[in-house]
Amino acid sequence: MSEQEHLTAHPSDPRYLSLGGKTWIPIGLNTAFVRAWTDPAEALVRHCVWIDRIADNGGNCARIWLSQPLLDPETKRAGEFDPKAARRLHVLLDRARERDVKLKLCIDHVRSIFPRKENELFPGAATFHKPVWAKAAGGPADTIAEYIDGKAGREHYLKRVDFFADITGNDTAVMGWELWNEVNCVEGDWVAWTKYMLPEVARRVSQPVMQSYGGDDYEGGAETYQKGIPIPGNAMAQIHRYINMGSRRSETARGPMDIMAGDAIHTVRALCGGDRPLLLNECSAVEPHYVAPSHLLARDKKGTLLHDLLFAPFFAGAAGSGMSWYWDHHYFDLHNLWWHLKRFANAVKDIDPVAEKFQPERRDIPGIRVWQLSGPRMVTAWLRDAESDWKYELEDGENPRTVSDARWKPGFSAEQLSNAKIEAYDPWADTWQTLRADGDEIIIPAFKRSLVVRARLDL
């Protein structure tokens, strides 16, 4: 099996991903686990349906938790691995491979050995404790700090990795391996643990290995990323961000989704210098302090929040779309929003950000935020109406306004634009149209919420 069949950082521009020697733009979301299931066969079917919906709508990746009950191999005693978990994972990998969807595998997510109070206590929330790891059950630790910091805990974790690696360690359906969901939420020296585990896991698998950290909208959040992102061996610079009106630290977490999502990419790029792919790994909206999915999700029947979190990261310089949380009855399935993936795929089709040598910039015009990727021969930009944000539509109940009479200077001269191919894509109507320039300005057609514009020079 060739190394070219696995994802790598692009050799010409490490901010992007390469697959088979070509730039690969990840388009997908989290489908981490099935909530509150009782029949494992039904849960497995639901995962396969989500893979199909991603593929049917132009997506190519999803993030799942290997530590969810359906796939967790340790159900009775620590170190005793249930072969049924392996068979179920094989089913998902086979379906993903058939549909050309890659799965990012998050190895663990727990925060404690024994039950404790967690912020996320709504029906169907993930279970964050794992008593099977306790010493009384043959496990290595009675606290998560003991697990993270102790030799026995590390050896046990790597046995779990070995179990999964035997199944998937060289599988082209795997996008990569994530060590621990929001590892900074556990007690113990997670920095030392991550430094130890990144190379250890990388020796066991063929795909990229990375780490994830929780949202930075709380006290100490910025410091988490300052410590975590620069750790050597972390193949992708990932960040989690949520609209959280309970955040006292971050004004960005209380503002428009596109600003929050785009700023997330700026944050991680500043910490790693763009030396690896940048990804918004989780994003959505929550009630204050993450106690439940935001009430906005039930109101957002058109998927305006989703649209912004998909588009803003890429046009701010990320390797691909943002990855939404709440994929099931809380949001995606509730409103059947899968078509948004197709609209993003249409917006980025036929462009290669590496070949075009894109650099992100902002060229805002009155009333419109312009998230722009600029290269020497091509510019593409996502224009976002600054007025019709989630507060305007979902809180105030207003219809999005029509933006008209706008002009945009993409940075090319009048002479260059006179021979350029200029077109616009309306992701809400799924239509393309040819545009014209007036001097060094492009005349923007009327639109609602957002518009994607491209200008390619005739060299």
N, C-alpha and C positions, 0 to 999 in steps of 0.2 A: 504494500500500500504506500503510495507516494506521499511525501510530506505536503505536496501541493494540494492534496485533498483535504487537508486540515487548514483551519483559519490561522493566519499569522498577521502580525502587524505588517502593513504594506512596506516593502523594502525602499520605495521611493518617497514615502511620506508616512511615518509611523502613527500619525493621527487617525489613519484610516485602516481598514481591514482588507486583507487580500485572500482570495480563494482561487486556487488553480491559476495563479498569476494575474488574476483580474481583480479590480476593486469590487468589494462586496459591501453593500450597504444594508445593515440589519434593520428589518422592519418587523416589529412584533410587540409583544406585551407579556406581562406576567400571567401565567395560569398556574400559580404556585401549588395549589392543592384543591381538593373537592371538599366543600364545607359540609359537615354534619351528615355524612353518608353512613348507611348501615350495611349496604350490600356492596362488597368490593367489585363485583362484576359491573354493577351500575356505575360505580365511581370510575372504573377504567374506561368504560364507554364514554363517559362525559369528557375525560381527558382527550380521548381520540376525536371526539366531536369538535373540541376546541382547536386541535391541530388542523382538522379539516377546514374549519372556519377561517383560520389564519391563512392557510394555503389558498382557499377559494377567493380570498380578498387581497391577494398580492403580497401577503406577508411571508416571511422566511425564518422566523425564530420565535421562541418562547422560553420563559424561565420557569422552571419547576423546582420544587423542594423534594429532595430525596428523603428527607426526614419526616415527611407527612405520613400519617398512618398507613396509607395505601402502599407505600414503597419502603417504609422503614423496616429493615430486616430483624431488628431486635424487639420482639414483642413480649418475651417472657423472661429471659435472662440475658444479661450483658454478655456479649461475645458469642451467643448462639444465634446464627443467622438463618432466617427462614427462607428456604428456596422459593417460596411463593412470591416473595418480594422481587427476586431476580426475574421470575417469569413475567411478572407484571411490567417491570421495567423494559424487558425485551419487547413486549407488545407495544409500548409507547415508542421505543426507538424504531421499531419496524415501521410503525405508522408514520413517524416523522420522516424517515428515510424515503418512504414511498411518496410522500407529499412534498419532498424537498424543503422540509422545515428543520432547522437546527435547534436543539434543546440546550440551554444553559442549565447545568445541574448544580443546584445549591446543596452542599453536602449536609449542613446542619443549621438549625435555627433556634435551638432551645436556649433558655436563659437561666434555668435553675434545675436542680435535681428534684426537689419536692415542690408541690404547689405553693405559689405565693400570689399576691395581688398584682395584676398587670393592668396597664391602662386599657388594653384592648379586651373588653369583657362583654361585647355585644354577641348575640346569638350567631354561632358559626365562626367566631374568631379562632385563630390558631391556638393550639395548646402549646405553652412554652416551657413545660416541665417534663422531666423524663426520669421517673423513679427507678426504672429498670437499670439505670447506671449506678444506683446506690450500692454500697458495699454489701448490704444485706441480700441483694439480688445478684451477687457475684460481680458487681461493677467496681470501678476504680476509685470512686469518690462519693462523698456525701454532700459536697457543695460544688457549685460550678467553678468557684475559684480554685478549689483543690483539683478539679478536672483539668482546668486550663493550665495551671502552674506546675502540676505534678507529672513525674515521669510516667506513672501508670495511666493517667488520663491521656497523655499524648500517644502512648503506645496503643491504647484502645481506639482512639480516633483513627490512627493509621490502619488498624485492622479493618475498620469500617471502609476506609478508602480502598484498601486492597480488595474487599468484597465487591465494591462497585466497579473498581478498575478492571477486575477480571471479566466483568460483563461489558463494559463500555470504554475501556481505556484507550482503544484504538479505533473507535467507531466514528465514522464521518458524519453521523447524525448528531454528534455532540458539538455544540458551539464552544463550550469551555466549562471549566469547573470553578465554582465559587466556594471558598472555604467555609464561610459561616455567615448567615444572614445577620447583618447589623451587629457585628462582633463586639462593637463598643458597648452594647447593652448588657454584656455579661460581666460578672465580677472576675477579677484576676487580671494578670498582666497580658492583655490581648495584643499589645504591640510585640512583646517578646514571642508570644505564641505564633503570631502571624509571620514574623521573621523566620521562625523555625519551620513552619508548615509550608510556606510557599515553595521552597526548593524540594522539600520532602515529597509533596504531592506531585510536583512537576516531574520528579524522577519516575513516578508510577503511571503517568498518563501521557498521551501524545498531543493533547489539546491544550490551549491556553489555560492558565490558572490565575485566579484573581481573588480579591477580597471585597467585602461590602461593609458599608458603615451606615448608621442611621441618619435621619435628617439632621441638618445643622441649624435648625431654627430654635434650639434650646440652649441653655447655658452650658458652655463647654463644647458645643457642636463644632464651631470653627476649629478649635484645637484638635478635635478628633481627626478632621481631615488633614490638618497640618502634620499630624503624626503618622496617619495611615497612608495617605497617597504616595509619599516618597519612598515607602518601604521597597527595597530591591526585589525584583522578581514578580511584582504585581503587574500582570500582563495588560490590564485595562484599568483606566482611571474612572471609577464608577461613583455616582452620587445618588442619594435618595432625597427627594424634596416633595413636600405636600403643602397645599393651601391649608393653613392652620391658624384660625383667628384667635386661638389661645396663646399664640407665641408672643411673649413679651420682649424677646430679643430681636426678632427679625421683622422689620417692616415689609420686606420682600415677601415673606410668607403670608402676609395679609393683603397682598396686592394682586394685580392682574396675573393670570397664569403664564402668559408668554414671557413676561418680565422675570418671573420666578424661575421658569424652566431655562430660559436663555442665560440668566445669571448663574445658574448651577454649573453650566458648561464653562463659563468664564472663570468660575471659582476653581474648578479642578485643573483647568489649563494653566492657571497662574501657579498652581502648586507643583505641576510636573513639567511645565514648559512645553507641553505638546509632544512629549517623547513617546507617547503610546496612544491607542484609541481612547476617546472620551465618550462616556455613555451616561445618560440619565436612566438609571437602572430601575427606579421605582418613582412614580409620580401620580398624584391624584389630589383629592381634597378630603379633609377629615373634620370631624367636630373638635372643638378645643381639646388639646392635650391628647389627641388620638383615641378618644374613648369609643368612637364609632365612625363609620363612613359619613361624610358630610351630607346634610339634608339637601345640599345643592345637587347631588348626583341624581336624586329622584326627580328633580325639576328639569334636569338638563337633557330633555328628550332629543334634542338635535345634536348633542355631543360637542358643545362649544368648548368645554374644558378639555375634552379629549383631543380635539383638533389642535388646540394651542400647545398641549404638551407633546404631541407628535411632531409638529412642525418646528417650533421654536428651537429645540436643541440642535437639530441638524443645521439650520440656517445660522446658528451661533457657532458652528464649528465642530459639532459632535460627529461621530462616525456613522450614526444612523438616527432613526426616529427615537423619541422618548418612549419609555416602556411604562404603560399604564398599569396601576394596581386596580383592584375591584373589577375583575374580568367576568364575573358571574351575575347572579340576580341582583347584586347591588348596583350594577351600572351597565356593563357591556351587554350581557344577555337581557337585562331588563328593558333596554331601549333598542336592542338589535343594532348596535353601533359598529359592527364589524366592517361595514363599508368604508369607514374612515381610513382603514389601513390601505384600501385600494386607492383612495384619493391621494394619500401620501405617495404611494408607489407611482402613480401617474405623474405626480409633480416632479419626481426625481428621475424619471425614466430617461434613458439616453444621455445621461450626464455622468462623467467620471471626475469626481472632485480632485483626484490625484493628477490625472492627465491635464486638467484645467488649472492646476496649481492654485486652487482656491485658498483665499484667506478671508476670515470673517471680519465684517465691519458693520457699522450702523450709519445709514444715511437718511435719518428721519426727515420727514416733511411735515408741515403743519397738519395735525390731527391724525397722522399715520406713523406708526413705528415701522421702520424698514430694516429687517434683518437680512443682511446681504452677504453673499459669497462672491468674491471678486477674483478674477484671474486675468492674465494678459490678453486673452482673446474671448473670454466669455464672462458674463455676470448673470447670476440668478438671485432673485430676492423674493422674500415672503413679506408682503405688505399687510400689516395688521391695523385695522381701525382702532385708534386709541380710545374712542368713546364707548363703543359697544362691547364692553368687557363683561365678565360674569356678574359683577355687581349691577350693571345696567340691565342685563337681560334676565338673570336668575333671581336677583333680590328685588329689583325695582319692577320687574315684569314688563319691561319695554321691548318692543321689537327692534331688531338691529336697524340702524339708519343706513341710508344709501349714501355712499361716499362718491362724490363726483367732482369734476373739474380739477383733478389732481395732476401734477406733473412731477417727474422724478429724474434727478440727474444721477445716472449710474456710475459716472466717472470716466466715460469715454468722450472723446471730442465730437463736435458736430460732424466733422468729416468722416470719422470712424462710424458713427451711427447712421450716416447716410447710406452706407452699404451693408449695414448689419441686418441679420434676421432677428426680428423682435416679435415675441409672442407672449400671450398671457394665458394662464390656466386658472379657471375659477373652480376651486375644489368643492364648492357647495353645489354648483350646477353641473360639474364634471364636463366642462366645455373649454375648448381652446379657441383663441382668436388671434389674428395678426394685428400688431400695433405699428404705429409710425412714430418717428421722432420729429421734433421741431427744434432744430439746432442741437444743443447738447442735452436736451430734455426729452424724455419719453412721455407721450400723452397717455395717461392711465384711464382706462374705461371705467364707467361706474361699477361699483361692486358693494357687496355687503360683507361685513366681518373681515374678509381676507382675500388676497389675490396673490398668485405666484407669477412673476414676470421674468423673462429671460431675454438677454441680448447677446447674440453671438456674432462676432466680427467676421466679415468675408475677407479672410487673409489670402 
